[in-house]
Amino acid sequence: MTPKQVERAVTVGDDLLTTHKPLLAGGTLRPHCGAGKADEETTEWRRAVNCEACLQLLKEDDHA
Ligand SMILES: [Zn+2]
């Protein structure tokens, strides 16, 4: 079995189901799509990103 690259994602506040692409901003991880409020806590996970807006941003990154 080939080890897959571990995907990392962040959730915001109480919404633990929507996983966002992490973006390091000012020493804290924020959702790439800008979801949630600035004062909401983010949690980092080893999970696949499932936020549609973030997935769209991931696609755009591939073309860069
Ligand atoms: Zn997102």
N, CA, C, O and the ligand as a Tripos MOL2 file, in Angstrom:
@<TRIPOS>MOLECULE
protein
  257   255    65     0     0
PROTEIN
NO_CHARGES

@<TRIPOS>ATOM
      1 N           0.8450   -1.2020    0.0000 N.3       1 MET1
      2 CA          0.0000    0.0000    0.0000 C.3       1 MET1
      3 C           0.8800    1.2510    0.0000 C.2       1 MET1
      4 O           1.8340    1.3630    0.7700 O.2       1 MET1
      5 N           0.5450    2.1540   -0.8530 N.am      2 THR2
      6 CA          1.2960    3.3990   -0.9280 C.3       2 THR2
      7 C           0.7360    4.3940    0.0770 C.2       2 THR2
      8 O          -0.4640    4.6700    0.0700 O.2       2 THR2
      9 N           1.5860    4.9350    0.9390 N.am      3 PRO3
     10 CA          1.0790    5.9270    1.8920 C.3       3 PRO3
     11 C           0.5770    7.1630    1.1550 C.2       3 PRO3
     12 O           1.2780    7.7570    0.3360 O.2       3 PRO3
     13 N          -0.6300    7.5190    1.4660 N.am      4 LYS4
     14 CA         -1.2140    8.7050    0.8460 C.3       4 LYS4
     15 C          -0.8150    9.9220    1.6490 C.2       4 LYS4
     16 O          -0.6270    9.8410    2.8620 O.2       4 LYS4
     17 N          -0.6880   11.0320    0.9850 N.am      5 GLN5
     18 CA         -0.4100   12.2690    1.6980 C.3       5 GLN5
     19 C          -1.5930   12.5880    2.6040 C.2       5 GLN5
     20 O          -2.7450   12.5970    2.1700 O.2       5 GLN5
     21 N          -1.2880   12.8470    3.8560 N.am      6 VAL6
     22 CA         -2.3590   13.1260    4.8090 C.3       6 VAL6
     23 C          -2.9160   14.5110    4.5290 C.2       6 VAL6
     24 O          -2.2000   15.5120    4.5480 O.2       6 VAL6
     25 N          -4.1970   14.5330    4.2730 N.am      7 GLU7
     26 CA         -4.8390   15.8090    4.0180 C.3       7 GLU7
     27 C          -5.1370   16.4990    5.3410 C.2       7 GLU7
     28 O          -5.5130   15.8550    6.3200 O.2       7 GLU7
     29 N          -4.9710   17.7740    5.3590 N.am      8 ARG8
     30 CA         -5.2750   18.5270    6.5720 C.3       8 ARG8
     31 C          -6.3880   19.5080    6.2800 C.2       8 ARG8
     32 O          -6.4910   20.0770    5.1930 O.2       8 ARG8
     33 N          -7.2090   19.6820    7.2850 N.am      9 ALA9
     34 CA         -8.3710   20.5400    7.1280 C.3       9 ALA9
     35 C          -8.6450   21.2380    8.4540 C.2       9 ALA9
     36 O          -8.1690   20.7990    9.5010 O.2       9 ALA9
     37 N          -9.4040   22.3100    8.4100 N.am     10 VAL10
     38 CA         -9.8100   22.9820    9.6400 C.3      10 VAL10
     39 C         -11.3250   23.1160    9.6750 C.2      10 VAL10
     40 O         -11.9780   23.2770    8.6440 O.2      10 VAL10
     41 N         -11.8680   23.0450   10.8870 N.am     11 THR11
     42 CA        -13.2700   23.3520   11.0950 C.3      11 THR11
     43 C         -13.3580   24.6410   11.9010 C.2      11 THR11
     44 O         -12.4230   25.0080   12.6130 O.2      11 THR11
     45 N         -14.4800   25.3140   11.7820 N.am     12 VAL12
     46 CA        -14.6610   26.5880   12.4650 C.3      12 VAL12
     47 C         -15.7930   26.4860   13.4690 C.2      12 VAL12
     48 O         -16.8920   26.0390   13.1410 O.2      12 VAL12
     49 N         -15.5150   26.9030   14.6940 N.am     13 GLY13
     50 CA        -16.5460   26.9610   15.7260 C.3      13 GLY13
     51 C         -17.1730   25.5960   15.9710 C.2      13 GLY13
     52 O         -16.4700   24.5920   16.0810 O.2      13 GLY13
     53 N         -18.4950   25.5670   16.0560 N.am     14 ASP14
     54 CA        -19.2120   24.3440   16.3860 C.3      14 ASP14
     55 C         -19.4910   23.4730   15.1750 C.2      14 ASP14
     56 O         -19.9500   22.3400   15.3190 O.2      14 ASP14
     57 N         -19.2230   23.9840   13.9980 N.am     15 ASP15
     58 CA        -19.4790   23.2060   12.7950 C.3      15 ASP15
     59 C         -18.2990   22.2680   12.5290 C.2      15 ASP15
     60 O         -17.3080   22.6510   11.9070 O.2      15 ASP15
     61 N         -18.4290   21.0400   13.0130 N.am     16 LEU16
     62 CA        -17.3410   20.0780   12.8590 C.3      16 LEU16
     63 C         -17.5050   19.2110   11.6230 C.2      16 LEU16
     64 O         -16.6880   18.3280   11.3640 O.2      16 LEU16
     65 N         -18.5500   19.4610   10.8690 N.am     17 LEU17
     66 CA        -18.8130   18.6350    9.6820 C.3      17 LEU17
     67 C         -18.2190   19.2470    8.4310 C.2      17 LEU17
     68 O         -17.8200   18.5310    7.5130 O.2      17 LEU17
     69 N         -18.1600   20.5630    8.3910 N.am     18 THR18
     70 CA        -17.5990   21.2270    7.2230 C.3      18 THR18
     71 C         -16.1070   21.4210    7.4260 C.2      18 THR18
     72 O         -15.6860   22.1650    8.3120 O.2      18 THR18
     73 N         -15.3120   20.7540    6.6080 N.am     19 THR19
     74 CA        -13.8610   20.8560    6.7300 C.3      19 THR19
     75 C         -13.3300   21.7510    5.6220 C.2      19 THR19
     76 O         -13.6210   21.5570    4.4420 O.2      19 THR19
     77 N         -12.5460   22.7320    6.0360 N.am     20 HIS20
     78 CA        -12.0410   23.7380    5.1210 C.3      20 HIS20
     79 C         -10.5520   23.5560    4.8660 C.2      20 HIS20
     80 O          -9.8280   22.9600    5.6630 O.2      20 HIS20
     81 N         -10.1260   24.0820    3.7450 N.am     21 LYS21
     82 CA         -8.6990   24.1170    3.4740 C.3      21 LYS21
     83 C          -8.0450   25.1080    4.4390 C.2      21 LYS21
     84 O          -8.4930   26.2510    4.5330 O.2      21 LYS21
     85 N          -6.9960   24.6990    5.1570 N.am     22 PRO22
     86 CA         -6.3710   25.5920    6.1240 C.3      22 PRO22
     87 C          -5.5450   26.6800    5.4510 C.2      22 PRO22
     88 O          -4.8520   26.4460    4.4600 O.2      22 PRO22
     89 N          -5.6400   27.8530    6.0100 N.am     23 LEU23
     90 CA         -4.8480   28.9800    5.5380 C.3      23 LEU23
     91 C          -4.2260   29.6320    6.7700 C.2      23 LEU23
     92 O          -4.9280   30.0500    7.6900 O.2      23 LEU23
     93 N          -2.9110   29.7100    6.7690 N.am     24 LEU24
     94 CA         -2.2380   30.2920    7.9270 C.3      24 LEU24
     95 C          -2.2960   31.8080    7.8320 C.2      24 LEU24
     96 O          -1.7440   32.4120    6.9130 O.2      24 LEU24
     97 N          -2.9780   32.4100    8.8020 N.am     25 ALA25
     98 CA         -3.1340   33.8590    8.7880 C.3      25 ALA25
     99 C          -2.8240   34.4100   10.1720 C.2      25 ALA25
    100 O          -3.5480   34.1490   11.1330 O.2      25 ALA25
    101 N          -1.7570   35.1640   10.2620 N.am     26 GLY26
    102 CA         -1.3970   35.7890   11.5320 C.3      26 GLY26
    103 C          -1.1510   34.7900   12.6420 C.2      26 GLY26
    104 O          -1.4920   35.0550   13.7950 O.2      26 GLY26
    105 N          -0.5600   33.6320   12.3160 N.am     27 GLY27
    106 CA         -0.2180   32.6410   13.3240 C.3      27 GLY27
    107 C          -1.3530   31.6980   13.6770 C.2      27 GLY27
    108 O          -1.1580   30.7680   14.4590 O.2      27 GLY27
    109 N          -2.5340   31.9180   13.1160 N.am     28 THR28
    110 CA         -3.6380   30.9960   13.3560 C.3      28 THR28
    111 C          -4.1420   30.4500   12.0330 C.2      28 THR28
    112 O          -4.0020   31.0800   10.9850 O.2      28 THR28
    113 N          -4.7300   29.2720   12.1050 N.am     29 LEU29
    114 CA         -5.2870   28.6540   10.9080 C.3      29 LEU29
    115 C          -6.7080   29.1500   10.7050 C.2      29 LEU29
    116 O          -7.5430   29.1000   11.6080 O.2      29 LEU29
    117 N          -6.9550   29.6240    9.5080 N.am     30 ARG30
    118 CA         -8.2910   30.0870    9.1510 C.3      30 ARG30
    119 C          -8.7770   29.3240    7.9250 C.2      30 ARG30
    120 O          -7.9640   28.8280    7.1440 O.2      30 ARG30
    121 N         -10.0830   29.2230    7.7490 N.am     31 PRO31
    122 CA        -10.5960   28.5840    6.5480 C.3      31 PRO31
    123 C         -10.2270   29.4090    5.3170 C.2      31 PRO31
    124 O         -10.3480   30.6340    5.3150 O.2      31 PRO31
    125 N          -9.7820   28.7260    4.2890 N.am     32 HIS32
    126 CA         -9.3300   29.4080    3.0770 C.3      32 HIS32
    127 C         -10.4510   30.2360    2.4480 C.2      32 HIS32
    128 O         -10.2020   31.2950    1.8730 O.2      32 HIS32
    129 N         -11.6880   29.7420    2.5640 N.am     33 CYS33
    130 CA        -12.8170   30.4130    1.9120 C.3      33 CYS33
    131 C         -13.3430   31.5800    2.7400 C.2      33 CYS33
    132 O         -14.2220   32.3160    2.2910 O.2      33 CYS33
    133 N         -12.7970   31.7530    3.9730 N.am     34 GLY34
    134 CA        -13.2330   32.8700    4.7950 C.3      34 GLY34
    135 C         -14.4790   32.5920    5.6050 C.2      34 GLY34
    136 O         -15.1250   33.5210    6.0890 O.2      34 GLY34
    137 N         -14.8280   31.3170    5.7600 N.am     35 ALA35
    138 CA        -16.0110   30.9570    6.5460 C.3      35 ALA35
    139 C         -15.7980   31.2830    8.0180 C.2      35 ALA35
    140 O         -14.6670   31.3340    8.5010 O.2      35 ALA35
    141 N         -16.8930   31.5020    8.7120 N.am     36 GLY36
    142 CA        -16.8200   31.7570   10.1460 C.3      36 GLY36
    143 C         -16.4130   33.1810   10.4520 C.2      36 GLY36
    144 O         -16.0630   33.9650    9.5700 O.2      36 GLY36
    145 N         -16.4740   33.4880   11.7510 N.am     37 LYS37
    146 CA        -16.0900   34.8210   12.1920 C.3      37 LYS37
    147 C         -14.6440   34.8050   12.6470 C.2      37 LYS37
    148 O         -14.1000   33.7550   12.9900 O.2      37 LYS37
    149 N         -14.0380   35.9520   12.6480 N.am     38 ALA38
    150 CA        -12.6120   36.0580   12.9770 C.3      38 ALA38
    151 C         -12.3150   35.5620   14.3880 C.2      38 ALA38
    152 O         -11.2240   35.0610   14.6610 O.2      38 ALA38
    153 N         -13.3060   35.7040   15.2970 N.am     39 ASP39
    154 CA        -13.0490   35.3010   16.6850 C.3      39 ASP39
    155 C         -13.4750   33.8610   16.9670 C.2      39 ASP39
    156 O         -13.3550   33.3860   18.0970 O.2      39 ASP39
    157 N         -13.9660   33.1750   15.9510 N.am     40 GLU40
    158 CA        -14.3540   31.7810   16.1580 C.3      40 GLU40
    159 C         -13.1180   30.8930   16.1430 C.2      40 GLU40
    160 O         -12.1820   31.1080   15.3730 O.2      40 GLU40
    161 N         -13.1410   29.8960   17.0110 N.am     41 GLU41
    162 CA        -11.9940   29.0180   17.1460 C.3      41 GLU41
    163 C         -11.9510   28.0270   15.9800 C.2      41 GLU41
    164 O         -12.9840   27.5350   15.5250 O.2      41 GLU41
    165 N         -10.7410   27.7460   15.5090 N.am     42 THR42
    166 CA        -10.5980   26.7410   14.4620 C.3      42 THR42
    167 C          -9.9120   25.5070   15.0370 C.2      42 THR42
    168 O          -9.0650   25.6040   15.9250 O.2      42 THR42
    169 N         -10.2900   24.3630   14.5200 N.am     43 THR43
    170 CA         -9.6950   23.0920   14.9370 C.3      43 THR43
    171 C          -9.0830   22.4300   13.7200 C.2      43 THR43
    172 O          -9.6960   22.3630   12.6550 O.2      43 THR43
    173 N          -7.8510   21.9350   13.8950 N.am     44 GLU44
    174 CA         -7.1920   21.2880   12.7660 C.3      44 GLU44
    175 C          -7.4340   19.7860   12.8250 C.2      44 GLU44
    176 O          -7.4310   19.1760   13.8940 O.2      44 GLU44
    177 N          -7.6440   19.2090   11.6450 N.am     45 TRP45
    178 CA         -7.9280   17.7740   11.5430 C.3      45 TRP45
    179 C          -7.0720   17.1590   10.4500 C.2      45 TRP45
    180 O          -6.6040   17.8290    9.5300 O.2      45 TRP45
    181 N          -6.8870   15.8420   10.5920 N.am     46 ARG46
    182 CA         -6.3520   15.0700    9.4650 C.3      46 ARG46
    183 C          -7.5350   14.4730    8.7430 C.2      46 ARG46
    184 O          -7.8460   13.2910    8.8900 O.2      46 ARG46
    185 N          -8.1810   15.2980    7.9740 N.am     47 ARG47
    186 CA         -9.3810   14.8830    7.2540 C.3      47 ARG47
    187 C          -9.3560   15.5120    5.8800 C.2      47 ARG47
    188 O          -8.6140   16.4590    5.6220 O.2      47 ARG47
    189 N         -10.1730   14.9720    5.0130 N.am     48 ALA48
    190 CA        -10.2780   15.5470    3.6780 C.3      48 ALA48
    191 C         -11.1330   16.7990    3.7300 C.2      48 ALA48
    192 O         -12.0890   16.8810    4.5000 O.2      48 ALA48
    193 N         -10.7810   17.7720    2.9050 N.am     49 VAL49
    194 CA        -11.5650   19.0070    2.8100 C.3      49 VAL49
    195 C         -12.8730   18.7070    2.0940 C.2      49 VAL49
    196 O         -12.8660   18.0710    1.0400 O.2      49 VAL49
    197 N         -13.9920   19.1540    2.6490 N.am     50 ASN50
    198 CA        -15.2760   18.9210    1.9720 C.3      50 ASN50
    199 C         -16.0550   20.2070    1.7110 C.2      50 ASN50
    200 O         -17.1370   20.1690    1.1240 O.2      50 ASN50
    201 N         -15.5130   21.3400    2.1430 N.am     51 CYS51
    202 CA        -16.1800   22.6110    1.8680 C.3      51 CYS51
    203 C         -16.0870   22.9160    0.3800 C.2      51 CYS51
    204 O         -14.9990   22.9160   -0.1960 O.2      51 CYS51
    205 N         -17.2380   23.1750   -0.2390 N.am     52 GLU52
    206 CA        -17.2610   23.3770   -1.6910 C.3      52 GLU52
    207 C         -16.4340   24.5740   -2.1170 C.2      52 GLU52
    208 O         -15.7140   24.5180   -3.1140 O.2      52 GLU52
    209 N         -16.5360   25.6550   -1.3620 N.am     53 ALA53
    210 CA        -15.7890   26.8660   -1.7100 C.3      53 ALA53
    211 C         -14.2860   26.6050   -1.6240 C.2      53 ALA53
    212 O         -13.5200   27.0560   -2.4760 O.2      53 ALA53
    213 N         -13.8750   25.8780   -0.5960 N.am     54 CYS54
    214 CA        -12.4500   25.5740   -0.4330 C.3      54 CYS54
    215 C         -11.9680   24.6180   -1.5130 C.2      54 CYS54
    216 O         -10.8560   24.7640   -2.0190 O.2      54 CYS54
    217 N         -12.8000   23.6350   -1.8710 N.am     55 LEU55
    218 CA        -12.4150   22.7000   -2.9220 C.3      55 LEU55
    219 C         -12.2290   23.4380   -4.2380 C.2      55 LEU55
    220 O         -11.3430   23.1100   -5.0270 O.2      55 LEU55
    221 N         -13.0710   24.4330   -4.4660 N.am     56 GLN56
    222 CA        -12.9420   25.2360   -5.6710 C.3      56 GLN56
    223 C         -11.6140   25.9840   -5.6620 C.2      56 GLN56
    224 O         -10.9500   26.0970   -6.6930 O.2      56 GLN56
    225 N         -11.2300   26.4940   -4.4970 N.am     57 LEU57
    226 CA         -9.9590   27.1960   -4.3700 C.3      57 LEU57
    227 C          -8.7940   26.2380   -4.5780 C.2      57 LEU57
    228 O          -7.7810   26.6110   -5.1700 O.2      57 LEU57
    229 N          -8.9330   24.9940   -4.0880 N.am     58 LEU58
    230 CA         -7.9020   23.9880   -4.2700 C.3      58 LEU58
    231 C          -7.6850   23.7100   -5.7460 C.2      58 LEU58
    232 O          -6.5480   23.5610   -6.1940 O.2      58 LEU58
    233 N          -8.7780   23.6390   -6.5050 N.am     59 LYS59
    234 CA         -8.7080   23.3930   -7.9430 C.3      59 LYS59
    235 C          -7.9570   24.5180   -8.6210 C.2      59 LYS59
    236 O          -7.1090   24.2870   -9.4830 O.2      59 LYS59
    237 N          -8.2770   25.7330   -8.2250 N.am     60 GLU60
    238 CA         -7.6200   26.8860   -8.8400 C.3      60 GLU60
    239 C          -6.1300   26.8750   -8.5320 C.2      60 GLU60
    240 O          -5.3170   27.2770   -9.3640 O.2      60 GLU60
    241 N          -5.7690   26.4110   -7.3270 N.am     61 ASP61
    242 CA         -4.3600   26.3280   -6.9710 C.3      61 ASP61
    243 C          -3.6050   25.3840   -7.8870 C.2      61 ASP61
    244 O          -2.4370   25.6120   -8.2010 O.2      61 ASP61
    245 N          -4.2780   24.3210   -8.3160 N.am     62 ASP62
    246 CA         -3.6320   23.3400   -9.1900 C.3      62 ASP62
    247 C          -3.1870   23.9460  -10.4960 C.2      62 ASP62
    248 O          -2.2190   23.4930  -11.1070 O.2      62 ASP62
    249 N          -3.8970   24.9720  -10.9220 N.am     63 HIS63
    250 CA         -3.5790   25.5840  -12.2130 C.3      63 HIS63
    251 C          -2.5020   26.6520  -12.0790 C.2      63 HIS63
    252 O          -1.9420   27.1030  -13.0770 O.2      63 HIS63
    253 N          -2.2190   27.0480  -10.8690 N.am     64 ALA64
    254 CA         -1.2560   28.1340  -10.6620 C.3      64 ALA64
    255 C           0.1630   27.6390  -10.9200 C.2      64 ALA64
    256 O           1.1170   28.4070  -10.7980 O.2      64 ALA64
    257 ZN        -14.2680   26.5440    3.2190 Zn       65 ZN65
@<TRIPOS>BOND
     1     1     2 1
     2     2     3 1
     3     3     4 2
     4     3     5 am
     5     5     6 1
     6     6     7 1
     7     7     8 2
     8     7     9 am
     9     9    10 1
    10    10    11 1
    11    11    12 2
    12    11    13 am
    13    13    14 1
    14    14    15 1
    15    15    16 2
    16    15    17 am
    17    17    18 1
    18    18    19 1
    19    19    20 2
    20    19    21 am
    21    21    22 1
    22    22    23 1
    23    23    24 2
    24    23    25 am
    25    25    26 1
    26    26    27 1
    27    27    28 2
    28    27    29 am
    29    29    30 1
    30    30    31 1
    31    31    32 2
    32    31    33 am
    33    33    34 1
    34    34    35 1
    35    35    36 2
    36    35    37 am
    37    37    38 1
    38    38    39 1
    39    39    40 2
    40    39    41 am
    41    41    42 1
    42    42    43 1
    43    43    44 2
    44    43    45 am
    45    45    46 1
    46    46    47 1
    47    47    48 2
    48    47    49 am
    49    49    50 1
    50    50    51 1
    51    51    52 2
    52    51    53 am
    53    53    54 1
    54    54    55 1
    55    55    56 2
    56    55    57 am
    57    57    58 1
    58    58    59 1
    59    59    60 2
    60    59    61 am
    61    61    62 1
    62    62    63 1
    63    63    64 2
    64    63    65 am
    65    65    66 1
    66    66    67 1
    67    67    68 2
    68    67    69 am
    69    69    70 1
    70    70    71 1
    71    71    72 2
    72    71    73 am
    73    73    74 1
    74    74    75 1
    75    75    76 2
    76    75    77 am
    77    77    78 1
    78    78    79 1
    79    79    80 2
    80    79    81 am
    81    81    82 1
    82    82    83 1
    83    83    84 2
    84    83    85 am
    85    85    86 1
    86    86    87 1
    87    87    88 2
    88    87    89 am
    89    89    90 1
    90    90    91 1
    91    91    92 2
    92    91    93 am
    93    93    94 1
    94    94    95 1
    95    95    96 2
    96    95    97 am
    97    97    98 1
    98    98    99 1
    99    99   100 2
   100    99   101 am
   101   101   102 1
   102   102   103 1
   103   103   104 2
   104   103   105 am
   105   105   106 1
   106   106   107 1
   107   107   108 2
   108   107   109 am
   109   109   110 1
   110   110   111 1
   111   111   112 2
   112   111   113 am
   113   113   114 1
   114   114   115 1
   115   115   116 2
   116   115   117 am
   117   117   118 1
   118   118   119 1
   119   119   120 2
   120   119   121 am
   121   121   122 1
   122   122   123 1
   123   123   124 2
   124   123   125 am
   125   125   126 1
   126   126   127 1
   127   127   128 2
   128   127   129 am
   129   129   130 1
   130   130   131 1
   131   131   132 2
   132   131   133 am
   133   133   134 1
   134   134   135 1
   135   135   136 2
   136   135   137 am
   137   137   138 1
   138   138   139 1
   139   139   140 2
   140   139   141 am
   141   141   142 1
   142   142   143 1
   143   143   144 2
   144   143   145 am
   145   145   146 1
   146   146   147 1
   147   147   148 2
   148   147   149 am
   149   149   150 1
   150   150   151 1
   151   151   152 2
   152   151   153 am
   153   153   154 1
   154   154   155 1
   155   155   156 2
   156   155   157 am
   157   157   158 1
   158   158   159 1
   159   159   160 2
   160   159   161 am
   161   161   162 1
   162   162   163 1
   163   163   164 2
   164   163   165 am
   165   165   166 1
   166   166   167 1
   167   167   168 2
   168   167   169 am
   169   169   170 1
   170   170   171 1
   171   171   172 2
   172   171   173 am
   173   173   174 1
   174   174   175 1
   175   175   176 2
   176   175   177 am
   177   177   178 1
   178   178   179 1
   179   179   180 2
   180   179   181 am
   181   181   182 1
   182   182   183 1
   183   183   184 2
   184   183   185 am
   185   185   186 1
   186   186   187 1
   187   187   188 2
   188   187   189 am
   189   189   190 1
   190   190   191 1
   191   191   192 2
   192   191   193 am
   193   193   194 1
   194   194   195 1
   195   195   196 2
   196   195   197 am
   197   197   198 1
   198   198   199 1
   199   199   200 2
   200   199   201 am
   201   201   202 1
   202   202   203 1
   203   203   204 2
   204   203   205 am
   205   205   206 1
   206   206   207 1
   207   207   208 2
   208   207   209 am
   209   209   210 1
   210   210   211 1
   211   211   212 2
   212   211   213 am
   213   213   214 1
   214   214   215 1
   215   215   216 2
   216   215   217 am
   217   217   218 1
   218   218   219 1
   219   219   220 2
   220   219   221 am
   221   221   222 1
   222   222   223 1
   223   223   224 2
   224   223   225 am
   225   225   226 1
   226   226   227 1
   227   227   228 2
   228   227   229 am
   229   229   230 1
   230   230   231 1
   231   231   232 2
   232   231   233 am
   233   233   234 1
   234   234   235 1
   235   235   236 2
   236   235   237 am
   237   237   238 1
   238   238   239 1
   239   239   240 2
   240   239   241 am
   241   241   242 1
   242   242   243 1
   243   243   244 2
   244   243   245 am
   245   245   246 1
   246   246   247 1
   247   247   248 2
   248   247   249 am
   249   249   250 1
   250   250   251 1
   251   251   252 2
   252   251   253 am
   253   253   254 1
   254   254   255 1
   255   255   256 2
@<TRIPOS>SUBSTRUCTURE
     1 MET1         2 RESIDUE 1 A MET
     2 THR2         6 RESIDUE 1 A THR
     3 PRO3        10 RESIDUE 1 A PRO
     4 LYS4        14 RESIDUE 1 A LYS
     5 GLN5        18 RESIDUE 1 A GLN
     6 VAL6        22 RESIDUE 1 A VAL
     7 GLU7        26 RESIDUE 1 A GLU
     8 ARG8        30 RESIDUE 1 A ARG
     9 ALA9        34 RESIDUE 1 A ALA
    10 VAL10       38 RESIDUE 1 A VAL
    11 THR11       42 RESIDUE 1 A THR
    12 VAL12       46 RESIDUE 1 A VAL
    13 GLY13       50 RESIDUE 1 A GLY
    14 ASP14       54 RESIDUE 1 A ASP
    15 ASP15       58 RESIDUE 1 A ASP
    16 LEU16       62 RESIDUE 1 A LEU
    17 LEU17       66 RESIDUE 1 A LEU
    18 THR18       70 RESIDUE 1 A THR
    19 THR19       74 RESIDUE 1 A THR
    20 HIS20       78 RESIDUE 1 A HIS
    21 LYS21       82 RESIDUE 1 A LYS
    22 PRO22       86 RESIDUE 1 A PRO
    23 LEU23       90 RESIDUE 1 A LEU
    24 LEU24       94 RESIDUE 1 A LEU
    25 ALA25       98 RESIDUE 1 A ALA
    26 GLY26      102 RESIDUE 1 A GLY
    27 GLY27      106 RESIDUE 1 A GLY
    28 THR28      110 RESIDUE 1 A THR
    29 LEU29      114 RESIDUE 1 A LEU
    30 ARG30      118 RESIDUE 1 A ARG
    31 PRO31      122 RESIDUE 1 A PRO
    32 HIS32      126 RESIDUE 1 A HIS
    33 CYS33      130 RESIDUE 1 A CYS
    34 GLY34      134 RESIDUE 1 A GLY
    35 ALA35      138 RESIDUE 1 A ALA
    36 GLY36      142 RESIDUE 1 A GLY
    37 LYS37      146 RESIDUE 1 A LYS
    38 ALA38      150 RESIDUE 1 A ALA
    39 ASP39      154 RESIDUE 1 A ASP
    40 GLU40      158 RESIDUE 1 A GLU
    41 GLU41      162 RESIDUE 1 A GLU
    42 THR42      166 RESIDUE 1 A THR
    43 THR43      170 RESIDUE 1 A THR
    44 GLU44      174 RESIDUE 1 A GLU
    45 TRP45      178 RESIDUE 1 A TRP
    46 ARG46      182 RESIDUE 1 A ARG
    47 ARG47      186 RESIDUE 1 A ARG
    48 ALA48      190 RESIDUE 1 A ALA
    49 VAL49      194 RESIDUE 1 A VAL
    50 ASN50      198 RESIDUE 1 A ASN
    51 CYS51      202 RESIDUE 1 A CYS
    52 GLU52      206 RESIDUE 1 A GLU
    53 ALA53      210 RESIDUE 1 A ALA
    54 CYS54      214 RESIDUE 1 A CYS
    55 LEU55      218 RESIDUE 1 A LEU
    56 GLN56      222 RESIDUE 1 A GLN
    57 LEU57      226 RESIDUE 1 A LEU
    58 LEU58      230 RESIDUE 1 A LEU
    59 LYS59      234 RESIDUE 1 A LYS
    60 GLU60      238 RESIDUE 1 A GLU
    61 ASP61      242 RESIDUE 1 A ASP
    62 ASP62      246 RESIDUE 1 A ASP
    63 HIS63      250 RESIDUE 1 A HIS
    64 ALA64      254 RESIDUE 1 A ALA
    65 ZN65       257 GROUP 0 **** ****
